[in-house]
Amino acid sequence: MKERKNYTYRSMRDERQYGLYWYSGLWQILRPIMIALTVLVLIVGIGTTVWNKLYGTFAAPVDVEDTAEYPFEITSGQSLNRVSANLEAAGLIRSKTVFKYYCDFVGMGQKIQVGTYQLRKNMNMTEIAEQLAAGDGNPLVRNVTLIPGETIEDFAAKLVKNGTLESGDTFLRLCREGTEFRDYYYIADVLANRNAGQRKYILEGYLAPNTYEVYVSATEEEIIRKLLSQTEAVFPEEYQERAESLGMTMDEALTLASLIEKEGRETDFARVSAVFHNRLKAGMKLESDVTVHYITGVRKMALTQSDVSVNNPYNTYTNKGLPPGPICNPSPAAIRAALYPDETMVAQNYLFFCAKEPESGELYFSRTLAEHERAVNAYRNSWEQYDQSRGIQ
């Protein structure tokens, strides 16, 4: 019995020790976790306190009670620094520096758009940034199209009609004088030309036809520069060298191209060019109807004697050689044709052409005056009827 009693005592002691070991082991596991959780709670608490302090100081709404809307404008060319400073000055954000860094950090710095906004002082910094990046709902840009063959006056009228410009006066004046664009070497050359004073518009022929995207707030000068900047692209170095080989300047090539553009369809450009090259080489007057149209502003199929006798330097019926400058803004195809006329027709010395039936747009080419006169007599009635149908006398 004594031995059994000792056994029981030892068993109880062992169980108590086992229990202590179990709790001790569990505590060894839980202790670092509890410490980590305690540290985490402290960090979150401190972080939250710091964040709330920073948010309240720099990013929170300026006045959560103020629901009024305040107009805020961003104009073209303003930097993020300027926008941030203007927002702070208007009392719409708490810190221009924090606003700028925030926009840069989240990638909104390049997305803020020109426009007029209605902002509230109960908006926080991120809400304001998001609205400025989304835009004010009004278009920032619009497309303007200069069609090949259109004149500067045609284009100005279009810009007024589509609301790009309120008036065409300033646009036309800038194009007429050209002096604001001397920094383009080809315009400087035109201004230095002895015929510059005879030109209707210095820039005629140099506004490259195309569709352009311009800011709705763009000025007349900015629009003109947008188009002028493409002129060099449509008259590359190859064309410069080709013009020199033909004994022509860039301005003369563009002037010839403008006549070609107005005289026929693109399929006939090279052949029209051949006729003009042959007449220039022979010292003949070009006698191009479209130069008279440029003077009168009226496109007639059947010109009268009074039409072709008008006293004007652009009238190629009364003046030899090319007119003082282009009569429209030609297409790349017309420019190329001016420099690369149809070689076969040049070699065969074609000197004349006239329109066939007005609706067809086709041309009749002749080598001799007699053949040309027969063609004119054959088609003149249809030209006159066409003019009368459009109310042109």
C-alpha positions as YAML, in Angstrom:
chain: A
units: angstrom
residues:
- id: 1
  name: MET
  ca: [0.00, 0.00, 0.00]
- id: 2
  name: LYS
  ca: [2.79, 2.36, 0.74]
- id: 3
  name: GLU
  ca: [4.30, 1.90, -2.64]
- id: 4
  name: ARG
  ca: [0.93, 2.51, -4.30]
- id: 5
  name: LYS
  ca: [0.47, 5.72, -2.37]
- id: 6
  name: ASN
  ca: [3.85, 6.99, -3.50]
- id: 7
  name: TYR
  ca: [2.97, 6.15, -7.07]
- id: 8
  name: THR
  ca: [-0.22, 8.18, -6.85]
- id: 9
  name: TYR
  ca: [1.63, 11.14, -5.36]
- id: 10
  name: ARG
  ca: [4.22, 11.07, -8.11]
- id: 11
  name: SER
  ca: [1.51, 10.87, -10.77]
- id: 12
  name: MET
  ca: [-0.23, 13.93, -9.43]
- id: 13
  name: ARG
  ca: [3.03, 15.82, -9.26]
- id: 14
  name: ASP
  ca: [3.86, 14.80, -12.83]
- id: 15
  name: GLU
  ca: [0.45, 15.96, -14.04]
- id: 16
  name: ARG
  ca: [0.88, 19.34, -12.36]
- id: 17
  name: GLN
  ca: [4.31, 19.69, -13.95]
- id: 18
  name: TYR
  ca: [2.90, 18.65, -17.32]
- id: 19
  name: GLY
  ca: [0.18, 21.26, -16.99]
- id: 20
  name: LEU
  ca: [2.73, 23.95, -16.19]
- id: 21
  name: TYR
  ca: [4.80, 22.90, -19.16]
- id: 22
  name: TRP
  ca: [1.72, 23.11, -21.43]
- id: 23
  name: TYR
  ca: [0.84, 26.60, -20.27]
- id: 24
  name: SER
  ca: [4.46, 27.63, -20.51]
- id: 25
  name: GLY
  ca: [4.69, 26.36, -24.08]
- id: 26
  name: LEU
  ca: [1.49, 28.09, -25.07]
- id: 27
  name: TRP
  ca: [2.70, 31.33, -23.56]
- id: 28
  name: GLN
  ca: [5.95, 31.04, -25.47]
- id: 29
  name: ILE
  ca: [3.87, 30.93, -28.66]
- id: 30
  name: LEU
  ca: [1.37, 33.62, -27.74]
- id: 31
  name: ARG
  ca: [3.80, 36.06, -26.17]
- id: 32
  name: PRO
  ca: [5.48, 37.32, -29.40]
- id: 33
  name: ILE
  ca: [2.10, 37.43, -31.09]
- id: 34
  name: MET
  ca: [0.67, 39.54, -28.28]
- id: 35
  name: ILE
  ca: [3.69, 41.81, -28.40]
- id: 36
  name: ALA
  ca: [3.39, 42.16, -32.15]
- id: 37
  name: LEU
  ca: [-0.32, 42.93, -31.91]
- id: 38
  name: THR
  ca: [0.33, 45.48, -29.20]
- id: 39
  name: VAL
  ca: [3.02, 47.15, -31.32]
- id: 40
  name: LEU
  ca: [0.74, 47.05, -34.36]
- id: 41
  name: VAL
  ca: [-2.09, 48.68, -32.41]
- id: 42
  name: LEU
  ca: [0.29, 51.36, -31.24]
- id: 43
  name: ILE
  ca: [1.60, 51.94, -34.77]
- id: 44
  name: VAL
  ca: [-1.91, 52.06, -36.26]
- id: 45
  name: GLY
  ca: [-3.00, 54.39, -33.52]
- id: 46
  name: ILE
  ca: [-0.03, 56.67, -33.99]
- id: 47
  name: GLY
  ca: [-0.33, 56.45, -37.79]
- id: 48
  name: THR
  ca: [-4.02, 57.25, -37.67]
- id: 49
  name: THR
  ca: [-3.39, 60.18, -35.41]
- id: 50
  name: VAL
  ca: [-0.62, 61.46, -37.66]
- id: 51
  name: TRP
  ca: [-2.69, 60.89, -40.81]
- id: 52
  name: ASN
  ca: [-5.70, 62.65, -39.34]
- id: 53
  name: LYS
  ca: [-3.45, 65.52, -38.37]
- id: 54
  name: LEU
  ca: [-1.84, 65.70, -41.84]
- id: 55
  name: TYR
  ca: [-5.17, 65.24, -43.64]
- id: 56
  name: GLY
  ca: [-6.79, 67.92, -41.55]
- id: 57
  name: THR
  ca: [-3.89, 70.27, -42.11]
- id: 58
  name: PHE
  ca: [-3.23, 69.73, -45.82]
- id: 59
  name: ALA
  ca: [-5.85, 67.63, -47.66]
- id: 60
  name: ALA
  ca: [-9.21, 68.10, -45.93]
- id: 61
  name: PRO
  ca: [-11.88, 70.44, -47.28]
- id: 62
  name: VAL
  ca: [-11.20, 74.07, -46.49]
- id: 63
  name: ASP
  ca: [-14.73, 74.45, -45.13]
- id: 64
  name: VAL
  ca: [-17.03, 71.43, -44.89]
- id: 65
  name: GLU
  ca: [-20.00, 73.70, -44.27]
- id: 66
  name: ASP
  ca: [-19.52, 75.82, -47.41]
- id: 67
  name: THR
  ca: [-21.54, 74.33, -50.28]
- id: 68
  name: ALA
  ca: [-21.36, 77.40, -52.53]
- id: 69
  name: GLU
  ca: [-19.77, 77.02, -55.98]
- id: 70
  name: TYR
  ca: [-16.77, 79.16, -56.88]
- id: 71
  name: PRO
  ca: [-15.64, 79.66, -60.51]
- id: 72
  name: PHE
  ca: [-12.08, 78.58, -61.20]
- id: 73
  name: GLU
  ca: [-10.39, 78.91, -64.59]
- id: 74
  name: ILE
  ca: [-7.38, 77.10, -66.02]
- id: 75
  name: THR
  ca: [-6.04, 78.70, -69.18]
- id: 76
  name: SER
  ca: [-3.82, 77.24, -71.91]
- id: 77
  name: GLY
  ca: [-0.16, 77.11, -70.97]
- id: 78
  name: GLN
  ca: [-0.61, 77.23, -67.21]
- id: 79
  name: SER
  ca: [1.74, 74.91, -65.30]
- id: 80
  name: LEU
  ca: [0.74, 72.65, -62.41]
- id: 81
  name: ASN
  ca: [2.61, 75.01, -60.12]
- id: 82
  name: ARG
  ca: [0.49, 77.93, -61.30]
- id: 83
  name: VAL
  ca: [-2.77, 75.96, -61.02]
- id: 84
  name: SER
  ca: [-1.85, 74.86, -57.48]
- id: 85
  name: ALA
  ca: [-0.98, 78.41, -56.45]
- id: 86
  name: ASN
  ca: [-4.24, 79.76, -57.91]
- id: 87
  name: LEU
  ca: [-6.27, 77.12, -56.07]
- id: 88
  name: GLU
  ca: [-4.66, 78.06, -52.76]
- id: 89
  name: ALA
  ca: [-5.10, 81.77, -53.44]
- id: 90
  name: ALA
  ca: [-8.79, 81.16, -54.16]
- id: 91
  name: GLY
  ca: [-9.15, 79.39, -50.81]
- id: 92
  name: LEU
  ca: [-10.10, 76.08, -52.44]
- id: 93
  name: ILE
  ca: [-7.22, 73.97, -51.12]
- id: 94
  name: ARG
  ca: [-5.11, 74.11, -47.96]
- id: 95
  name: SER
  ca: [-1.65, 73.66, -49.46]
- id: 96
  name: LYS
  ca: [-0.46, 74.30, -53.01]
- id: 97
  name: THR
  ca: [2.70, 72.26, -52.35]
- id: 98
  name: VAL
  ca: [0.86, 69.16, -51.15]
- id: 99
  name: PHE
  ca: [-1.64, 69.47, -54.01]
- id: 100
  name: LYS
  ca: [1.16, 69.61, -56.58]
- id: 101
  name: TYR
  ca: [3.04, 66.64, -55.10]
- id: 102
  name: TYR
  ca: [-0.18, 64.65, -54.85]
- id: 103
  name: CYS
  ca: [-1.05, 65.26, -58.52]
- id: 104
  name: ASP
  ca: [2.46, 64.32, -59.60]
- id: 105
  name: PHE
  ca: [2.47, 61.18, -57.43]
- id: 106
  name: VAL
  ca: [-0.86, 59.81, -58.72]
- id: 107
  name: GLY
  ca: [-0.15, 60.79, -62.34]
- id: 108
  name: MET
  ca: [-2.69, 63.60, -62.63]
- id: 109
  name: GLY
  ca: [-0.15, 66.34, -63.27]
- id: 110
  name: GLN
  ca: [-0.37, 65.89, -67.06]
- id: 111
  name: LYS
  ca: [-4.11, 65.26, -67.08]
- id: 112
  name: ILE
  ca: [-5.39, 68.54, -65.66]
- id: 113
  name: GLN
  ca: [-7.35, 70.24, -68.41]
- id: 114
  name: VAL
  ca: [-7.95, 73.77, -69.55]
- id: 115
  name: GLY
  ca: [-11.45, 74.96, -68.68]
- id: 116
  name: THR
  ca: [-13.75, 76.85, -66.35]
- id: 117
  name: TYR
  ca: [-14.82, 74.88, -63.27]
- id: 118
  name: GLN
  ca: [-17.31, 75.31, -60.45]
- id: 119
  name: LEU
  ca: [-15.52, 74.15, -57.30]
- id: 120
  name: ARG
  ca: [-16.72, 74.03, -53.68]
- id: 121
  name: LYS
  ca: [-14.79, 74.58, -50.46]
- id: 122
  name: ASN
  ca: [-16.32, 71.43, -48.97]
- id: 123
  name: MET
  ca: [-14.45, 69.35, -51.58]
- id: 124
  name: ASN
  ca: [-11.26, 67.70, -50.42]
- id: 125
  name: MET
  ca: [-7.99, 67.87, -52.31]
- id: 126
  name: THR
  ca: [-8.43, 64.58, -54.17]
- id: 127
  name: GLU
  ca: [-11.95, 65.47, -55.30]
- id: 128
  name: ILE
  ca: [-10.72, 68.77, -56.72]
- id: 129
  name: ALA
  ca: [-7.81, 67.08, -58.50]
- id: 130
  name: GLU
  ca: [-10.12, 64.48, -60.01]
- id: 131
  name: GLN
  ca: [-12.52, 67.12, -61.30]
- id: 132
  name: LEU
  ca: [-9.73, 69.15, -62.88]
- id: 133
  name: ALA
  ca: [-8.44, 66.00, -64.58]
- id: 134
  name: ALA
  ca: [-11.92, 65.05, -65.82]
- id: 135
  name: GLY
  ca: [-12.45, 68.47, -67.44]
- id: 136
  name: ASP
  ca: [-15.27, 70.96, -67.28]
- id: 137
  name: GLY
  ca: [-17.44, 69.19, -69.82]
- id: 138
  name: ASN
  ca: [-16.65, 71.68, -72.55]
- id: 139
  name: PRO
  ca: [-14.45, 70.64, -75.51]
- id: 140
  name: LEU
  ca: [-10.82, 71.69, -75.23]
- id: 141
  name: VAL
  ca: [-10.08, 71.32, -78.91]
- id: 142
  name: ARG
  ca: [-11.91, 71.39, -82.20]
- id: 143
  name: ASN
  ca: [-11.03, 70.22, -85.68]
- id: 144
  name: VAL
  ca: [-10.59, 72.71, -88.50]
- id: 145
  name: THR
  ca: [-10.16, 71.62, -92.11]
- id: 146
  name: LEU
  ca: [-8.55, 73.48, -94.97]
- id: 147
  name: ILE
  ca: [-9.60, 71.78, -98.21]
- id: 148
  name: PRO
  ca: [-7.12, 71.77, -101.11]
- id: 149
  name: GLY
  ca: [-7.98, 74.62, -103.46]
- id: 150
  name: GLU
  ca: [-9.54, 76.82, -100.79]
- id: 151
  name: THR
  ca: [-8.31, 80.39, -100.55]
- id: 152
  name: ILE
  ca: [-7.43, 82.23, -97.38]
- id: 153
  name: GLU
  ca: [-10.74, 84.07, -97.62]
- id: 154
  name: ASP
  ca: [-12.62, 80.76, -97.97]
- id: 155
  name: PHE
  ca: [-10.90, 79.40, -94.88]
- id: 156
  name: ALA
  ca: [-11.48, 82.56, -92.83]
- id: 157
  name: ALA
  ca: [-15.19, 82.44, -93.65]
- id: 158
  name: LYS
  ca: [-15.30, 78.79, -92.57]
- id: 159
  name: LEU
  ca: [-13.59, 79.56, -89.25]
- id: 160
  name: VAL
  ca: [-16.19, 82.21, -88.52]
- id: 161
  name: LYS
  ca: [-19.08, 79.99, -89.58]
- id: 162
  name: ASN
  ca: [-18.06, 77.08, -87.33]
- id: 163
  name: GLY
  ca: [-17.46, 79.37, -84.36]
- id: 164
  name: THR
  ca: [-13.69, 79.05, -84.25]
- id: 165
  name: LEU
  ca: [-13.37, 82.81, -84.74]
- id: 166
  name: GLU
  ca: [-15.84, 85.56, -83.97]
- id: 167
  name: SER
  ca: [-14.57, 87.61, -86.91]
- id: 168
  name: GLY
  ca: [-12.25, 86.93, -89.80]
- id: 169
  name: ASP
  ca: [-10.77, 90.44, -89.83]
- id: 170
  name: THR
  ca: [-7.66, 89.75, -87.76]
- id: 171
  name: PHE
  ca: [-7.04, 86.43, -89.49]
- id: 172
  name: LEU
  ca: [-7.21, 88.06, -92.92]
- id: 173
  name: ARG
  ca: [-4.99, 90.95, -91.86]
- id: 174
  name: LEU
  ca: [-2.31, 88.61, -90.54]
- id: 175
  name: CYS
  ca: [-2.41, 86.58, -93.76]
- id: 176
  name: ARG
  ca: [-2.35, 89.72, -95.90]
- id: 177
  name: GLU
  ca: [0.63, 91.28, -94.16]
- id: 178
  name: GLY
  ca: [2.58, 88.15, -93.23]
- id: 179
  name: THR
  ca: [5.07, 90.11, -91.15]
- id: 180
  name: GLU
  ca: [4.28, 88.18, -87.94]
- id: 181
  name: PHE
  ca: [5.63, 85.04, -89.58]
- id: 182
  name: ARG
  ca: [9.08, 86.08, -90.73]
- id: 183
  name: ASP
  ca: [10.53, 83.32, -88.57]
- id: 184
  name: TYR
  ca: [9.46, 80.85, -91.28]
- id: 185
  name: TYR
  ca: [12.19, 81.10, -93.88]
- id: 186
  name: TYR
  ca: [9.80, 80.65, -96.80]
- id: 187
  name: ILE
  ca: [7.62, 83.53, -95.61]
- id: 188
  name: ALA
  ca: [10.72, 85.68, -95.11]
- id: 189
  name: ASP
  ca: [11.63, 84.92, -98.74]
- id: 190
  name: VAL
  ca: [8.17, 85.97, -99.92]
- id: 191
  name: LEU
  ca: [8.34, 89.23, -97.98]
- id: 192
  name: ALA
  ca: [11.74, 89.95, -99.53]
- id: 193
  name: ASN
  ca: [10.46, 89.31, -103.07]
- id: 194
  name: ARG
  ca: [9.97, 92.35, -105.29]
- id: 195
  name: ASN
  ca: [6.43, 91.15, -106.07]
- id: 196
  name: ALA
  ca: [5.40, 91.07, -102.40]
- id: 197
  name: GLY
  ca: [3.53, 94.37, -102.68]
- id: 198
  name: GLN
  ca: [1.38, 93.01, -105.51]
- id: 199
  name: ARG
  ca: [0.17, 89.98, -103.61]
- id: 200
  name: LYS
  ca: [-3.35, 89.87, -102.29]
- id: 201
  name: TYR
  ca: [-2.23, 87.76, -99.32]
- id: 202
  name: ILE
  ca: [1.39, 87.09, -98.43]
- id: 203
  name: LEU
  ca: [0.45, 83.73, -96.93]
- id: 204
  name: GLU
  ca: [-1.77, 82.52, -99.78]
- id: 205
  name: GLY
  ca: [-0.51, 79.11, -100.87]
- id: 206
  name: TYR
  ca: [1.43, 78.48, -97.66]
- id: 207
  name: LEU
  ca: [-1.38, 77.19, -95.44]
- id: 208
  name: ALA
  ca: [-1.06, 73.45, -95.89]
- id: 209
  name: PRO
  ca: [-4.45, 71.81, -96.55]
- id: 210
  name: ASN
  ca: [-5.32, 69.21, -93.93]
- id: 211
  name: THR
  ca: [-7.48, 68.65, -90.85]
- id: 212
  name: TYR
  ca: [-6.00, 70.17, -87.72]
- id: 213
  name: GLU
  ca: [-6.83, 69.93, -84.02]
- id: 214
  name: VAL
  ca: [-6.68, 73.36, -82.39]
- id: 215
  name: TYR
  ca: [-7.57, 74.60, -78.92]
- id: 216
  name: VAL
  ca: [-10.95, 76.29, -78.73]
- id: 217
  name: SER
  ca: [-9.12, 79.24, -77.20]
- id: 218
  name: ALA
  ca: [-6.54, 79.40, -80.01]
- id: 219
  name: THR
  ca: [-5.81, 82.86, -81.40]
- id: 220
  name: GLU
  ca: [-5.69, 83.71, -85.09]
- id: 221
  name: GLU
  ca: [-1.91, 83.66, -85.01]
- id: 222
  name: GLU
  ca: [-1.81, 80.26, -83.31]
- id: 223
  name: ILE
  ca: [-4.13, 78.78, -85.94]
- id: 224
  name: ILE
  ca: [-2.05, 80.21, -88.78]
- id: 225
  name: ARG
  ca: [1.16, 78.88, -87.27]
- id: 226
  name: LYS
  ca: [-0.42, 75.45, -86.92]
- id: 227
  name: LEU
  ca: [-0.94, 75.34, -90.69]
- id: 228
  name: LEU
  ca: [2.30, 77.06, -91.66]
- id: 229
  name: SER
  ca: [4.28, 74.53, -89.66]
- id: 230
  name: GLN
  ca: [3.18, 71.82, -92.12]
- id: 231
  name: THR
  ca: [4.26, 73.67, -95.26]
- id: 232
  name: GLU
  ca: [7.82, 72.41, -95.02]
- id: 233
  name: ALA
  ca: [6.51, 68.85, -94.66]
- id: 234
  name: VAL
  ca: [4.64, 69.05, -97.99]
- id: 235
  name: PHE
  ca: [7.60, 70.74, -99.70]
- id: 236
  name: PRO
  ca: [10.56, 68.57, -98.61]
- id: 237
  name: GLU
  ca: [14.20, 68.90, -99.60]
- id: 238
  name: GLU
  ca: [13.63, 66.73, -102.68]
- id: 239
  name: TYR
  ca: [11.16, 69.31, -103.98]
- id: 240
  name: GLN
  ca: [13.56, 72.14, -103.19]
- id: 241
  name: GLU
  ca: [16.22, 70.47, -105.32]
- id: 242
  name: ARG
  ca: [13.75, 69.67, -108.09]
- id: 243
  name: ALA
  ca: [12.51, 73.27, -108.20]
- id: 244
  name: GLU
  ca: [16.08, 74.54, -108.46]
- id: 245
  name: SER
  ca: [16.75, 72.16, -111.34]
- id: 246
  name: LEU
  ca: [13.74, 73.63, -113.14]
- id: 247
  name: GLY
  ca: [14.94, 77.17, -112.43]
- id: 248
  name: MET
  ca: [12.05, 77.79, -110.03]
- id: 249
  name: THR
  ca: [11.80, 79.05, -106.48]
- id: 250
  name: MET
  ca: [9.60, 77.42, -103.86]
- id: 251
  name: ASP
  ca: [7.17, 80.31, -104.21]
- id: 252
  name: GLU
  ca: [6.96, 79.90, -107.99]
- id: 253
  name: ALA
  ca: [6.37, 76.15, -107.59]
- id: 254
  name: LEU
  ca: [3.54, 76.77, -105.12]
- id: 255
  name: THR
  ca: [2.08, 79.45, -107.39]
- id: 256
  name: LEU
  ca: [2.07, 77.07, -110.35]
- id: 257
  name: ALA
  ca: [0.61, 74.32, -108.13]
- id: 258
  name: SER
  ca: [-2.23, 76.62, -107.10]
- id: 259
  name: LEU
  ca: [-3.20, 77.16, -110.75]
- id: 260
  name: ILE
  ca: [-3.04, 73.43, -111.42]
- id: 261
  name: GLU
  ca: [-5.22, 72.74, -108.35]
- id: 262
  name: LYS
  ca: [-7.95, 75.03, -109.63]
- id: 263
  name: GLU
  ca: [-7.81, 74.08, -113.32]
- id: 264
  name: GLY
  ca: [-8.50, 70.36, -113.24]
- id: 265
  name: ARG
  ca: [-9.05, 67.12, -111.41]
- id: 266
  name: GLU
  ca: [-6.15, 65.33, -109.77]
- id: 267
  name: THR
  ca: [-5.99, 62.83, -112.65]
- id: 268
  name: ASP
  ca: [-5.23, 65.74, -114.98]
- id: 269
  name: PHE
  ca: [-2.79, 67.62, -112.75]
- id: 270
  name: ALA
  ca: [0.39, 66.42, -114.49]
- id: 271
  name: ARG
  ca: [-1.02, 67.17, -117.94]
- id: 272
  name: VAL
  ca: [-2.17, 70.66, -116.95]
- id: 273
  name: SER
  ca: [1.30, 71.20, -115.54]
- id: 274
  name: ALA
  ca: [2.86, 70.14, -118.84]
- id: 275
  name: VAL
  ca: [0.82, 72.76, -120.73]
- id: 276
  name: PHE
  ca: [1.81, 75.51, -118.31]
- id: 277
  name: HIS
  ca: [5.48, 74.53, -118.41]
- id: 278
  name: ASN
  ca: [5.43, 74.57, -122.20]
- id: 279
  name: ARG
  ca: [3.77, 78.00, -122.32]
- id: 280
  name: LEU
  ca: [6.22, 79.44, -119.79]
- id: 281
  name: LYS
  ca: [9.15, 78.05, -121.76]
- id: 282
  name: ALA
  ca: [7.75, 79.54, -124.97]
- id: 283
  name: GLY
  ca: [7.24, 82.95, -123.36]
- id: 284
  name: MET
  ca: [3.47, 82.75, -123.86]
- id: 285
  name: LYS
  ca: [0.84, 84.15, -121.52]
- id: 286
  name: LEU
  ca: [-0.69, 81.42, -119.40]
- id: 287
  name: GLU
  ca: [-4.24, 82.70, -120.07]
- id: 288
  name: SER
  ca: [-5.58, 80.76, -117.09]
- id: 289
  name: ASP
  ca: [-9.24, 81.39, -116.28]
- id: 290
  name: VAL
  ca: [-8.71, 80.60, -112.61]
- id: 291
  name: THR
  ca: [-6.47, 83.63, -112.15]
- id: 292
  name: VAL
  ca: [-9.39, 85.81, -113.24]
- id: 293
  name: HIS
  ca: [-11.66, 83.95, -110.82]
- id: 294
  name: TYR
  ca: [-9.24, 84.84, -108.03]
- id: 295
  name: ILE
  ca: [-9.52, 88.52, -108.92]
- id: 296
  name: THR
  ca: [-13.29, 88.69, -109.33]
- id: 297
  name: GLY
  ca: [-14.26, 86.11, -106.71]
- id: 298
  name: VAL
  ca: [-16.68, 84.57, -109.22]
- id: 299
  name: ARG
  ca: [-16.07, 81.20, -110.87]
- id: 300
  name: LYS
  ca: [-17.37, 81.40, -114.45]
- id: 301
  name: MET
  ca: [-17.04, 78.80, -117.15]
- id: 302
  name: ALA
  ca: [-17.38, 81.31, -120.01]
- id: 303
  name: LEU
  ca: [-15.28, 84.40, -119.47]
- id: 304
  name: THR
  ca: [-16.20, 87.58, -121.31]
- id: 305
  name: GLN
  ca: [-13.84, 90.07, -122.91]
- id: 306
  name: SER
  ca: [-14.29, 92.40, -119.95]
- id: 307
  name: ASP
  ca: [-13.34, 89.54, -117.60]
- id: 308
  name: VAL
  ca: [-10.08, 88.75, -119.35]
- id: 309
  name: SER
  ca: [-9.21, 92.43, -119.74]
- id: 310
  name: VAL
  ca: [-9.37, 93.32, -116.04]
- id: 311
  name: ASN
  ca: [-6.33, 95.31, -114.98]
- id: 312
  name: ASN
  ca: [-4.75, 93.26, -112.22]
- id: 313
  name: PRO
  ca: [-1.29, 91.69, -111.75]
- id: 314
  name: TYR
  ca: [-2.96, 88.30, -111.19]
- id: 315
  name: ASN
  ca: [-4.57, 88.37, -114.65]
- id: 316
  name: THR
  ca: [-2.57, 85.93, -116.76]
- id: 317
  name: TYR
  ca: [-4.49, 87.03, -119.87]
- id: 318
  name: THR
  ca: [-2.83, 90.45, -119.74]
- id: 319
  name: ASN
  ca: [0.44, 89.59, -117.96]
- id: 320
  name: LYS
  ca: [3.12, 87.12, -118.97]
- id: 321
  name: GLY
  ca: [4.49, 84.52, -116.62]
- id: 322
  name: LEU
  ca: [3.15, 83.40, -113.28]
- id: 323
  name: PRO
  ca: [0.93, 85.67, -111.18]
- id: 324
  name: PRO
  ca: [2.56, 87.44, -108.18]
- id: 325
  name: GLY
  ca: [1.71, 84.55, -105.89]
- id: 326
  name: PRO
  ca: [-0.51, 81.50, -105.37]
- id: 327
  name: ILE
  ca: [-4.25, 81.86, -105.92]
- id: 328
  name: CYS
  ca: [-5.22, 79.14, -103.42]
- id: 329
  name: ASN
  ca: [-3.66, 76.64, -101.07]
- id: 330
  name: PRO
  ca: [-2.70, 73.65, -103.21]
- id: 331
  name: SER
  ca: [-2.68, 69.96, -102.32]
- id: 332
  name: PRO
  ca: [0.48, 67.83, -102.15]
- id: 333
  name: ALA
  ca: [-0.62, 66.21, -105.44]
- id: 334
  name: ALA
  ca: [-0.78, 69.58, -107.20]
- id: 335
  name: ILE
  ca: [2.61, 70.58, -105.80]
- id: 336
  name: ARG
  ca: [4.14, 67.38, -107.08]
- id: 337
  name: ALA
  ca: [2.53, 67.87, -110.49]
- id: 338
  name: ALA
  ca: [3.97, 71.39, -110.69]
- id: 339
  name: LEU
  ca: [7.44, 69.93, -110.26]
- id: 340
  name: TYR
  ca: [6.92, 66.75, -112.27]
- id: 341
  name: PRO
  ca: [4.76, 67.54, -115.33]
- id: 342
  name: ASP
  ca: [3.68, 64.84, -117.78]
- id: 343
  name: GLU
  ca: [6.90, 64.23, -119.72]
- id: 344
  name: THR
  ca: [5.17, 62.93, -122.84]
- id: 345
  name: MET
  ca: [2.99, 66.03, -123.16]
- id: 346
  name: VAL
  ca: [5.97, 68.25, -122.48]
- id: 347
  name: ALA
  ca: [7.89, 66.51, -125.26]
- id: 348
  name: GLN
  ca: [4.92, 66.74, -127.65]
- id: 349
  name: ASN
  ca: [4.58, 70.45, -126.82]
- id: 350
  name: TYR
  ca: [0.95, 70.60, -125.77]
- id: 351
  name: LEU
  ca: [0.05, 74.29, -125.32]
- id: 352
  name: PHE
  ca: [-3.72, 74.44, -124.75]
- id: 353
  name: PHE
  ca: [-6.55, 72.90, -122.78]
- id: 354
  name: CYS
  ca: [-10.17, 73.74, -122.08]
- id: 355
  name: ALA
  ca: [-13.07, 72.26, -120.14]
- id: 356
  name: LYS
  ca: [-15.42, 69.82, -121.79]
- id: 357
  name: GLU
  ca: [-18.97, 69.49, -120.43]
- id: 358
  name: PRO
  ca: [-19.01, 71.36, -117.08]
- id: 359
  name: GLU
  ca: [-20.54, 68.50, -115.13]
- id: 360
  name: SER
  ca: [-17.91, 66.01, -116.28]
- id: 361
  name: GLY
  ca: [-14.89, 67.93, -115.03]
- id: 362
  name: GLU
  ca: [-12.91, 66.61, -117.99]
- id: 363
  name: LEU
  ca: [-10.42, 68.66, -119.97]
- id: 364
  name: TYR
  ca: [-9.60, 68.70, -123.66]
- id: 365
  name: PHE
  ca: [-5.89, 69.12, -124.50]
- id: 366
  name: SER
  ca: [-4.58, 70.54, -127.76]
- id: 367
  name: ARG
  ca: [-1.21, 71.19, -129.33]
- id: 368
  name: THR
  ca: [-2.24, 73.87, -131.81]
- id: 369
  name: LEU
  ca: [-4.29, 77.04, -131.55]
- id: 370
  name: ALA
  ca: [-6.60, 75.91, -134.37]
- id: 371
  name: GLU
  ca: [-7.41, 72.67, -132.56]
- id: 372
  name: HIS
  ca: [-7.97, 74.56, -129.33]
- id: 373
  name: GLU
  ca: [-10.35, 77.05, -130.95]
- id: 374
  name: ARG
  ca: [-12.42, 74.23, -132.41]
- id: 375
  name: ALA
  ca: [-12.75, 72.69, -128.95]
- id: 376
  name: VAL
  ca: [-13.73, 76.03, -127.40]
- id: 377
  name: ASN
  ca: [-16.43, 76.58, -130.05]
- id: 378
  name: ALA
  ca: [-17.73, 73.04, -129.45]
- id: 379
  name: TYR
  ca: [-18.14, 73.49, -125.71]
- id: 380
  name: ARG
  ca: [-18.83, 77.21, -125.22]
- id: 381
  name: ASN
  ca: [-22.64, 76.87, -125.33]
- id: 382
  name: SER
  ca: [-22.59, 74.31, -122.53]
- id: 383
  name: TRP
  ca: [-20.37, 76.63, -120.46]
- id: 384
  name: GLU
  ca: [-22.74, 79.56, -120.90]
- id: 385
  name: GLN
  ca: [-25.77, 77.45, -120.05]
- id: 386
  name: TYR
  ca: [-24.02, 76.18, -116.94]
- id: 387
  name: ASP
  ca: [-23.25, 79.75, -115.81]
- id: 388
  name: GLN
  ca: [-26.85, 80.82, -116.44]
- id: 389
  name: SER
  ca: [-28.17, 77.86, -114.42]
- id: 390
  name: ARG
  ca: [-26.21, 79.17, -111.46]
- id: 391
  name: GLY
  ca: [-27.36, 82.74, -111.95]
- id: 392
  name: ILE
  ca: [-23.96, 83.94, -113.20]
- id: 393
  name: GLN
  ca: [-23.86, 86.37, -116.11]
...
